[in-house]
Amino acid sequence: QVQLVESGGGLVQPGGSLRLSCVASGSIMKTGTNVMKWYRQAPGKERELVASITRGGTTNYADFVKGRFTISRDNAKNTVNLQMNSLKPEDTAVYYCNAWTWGLNEIWGQGTQVTVSS
């Protein structure tokens, strides 16, 4: 059973930075069709896609984080990261790591809280 474990959330002031990490157990990230994603869900809102990265390194970002967030992955270490800069109060949410692989069930992490407040 593959598991995803996120870390790196916390409280940060507006304009600050945080780096989220997600470690996957097993070899899911080495699968050719694997795409790793970060989602977020703010209170009272639907979960939304923040960024994604394919096994080959192709990235996509939601418009609301372009130029501020960077997603990266290390397939050898089964790790995907989300570097978040210039954080805004509206970035406050629970951030979830997600593993999508063709033909397999999606896998979700437990989430990590990010709070941007002065």
Sequence and secondary structure as in RCSB ss.txt:
>XXXX:A:sequence
QVQLVESGGGLVQPGGSLRLSCVASGSIMKTGTNVMKWYRQAPGKERELVASITRGGTTNYADFVKGRFTISRDN
AKNTVNLQMNSLKPEDTAVYYCNAWTWGLNEIWGQGTQVTVSS
>XXXX:A:secstr
   EEEE  EEE TT  EEEEEEESTTGGGSTT EEEEEEE TTS  EEEEEEETT  EEE GGGTTTEEEEEEG
GGTEEEEEE S  GGG EEEEEEEE TTS  EE   EEEEE  
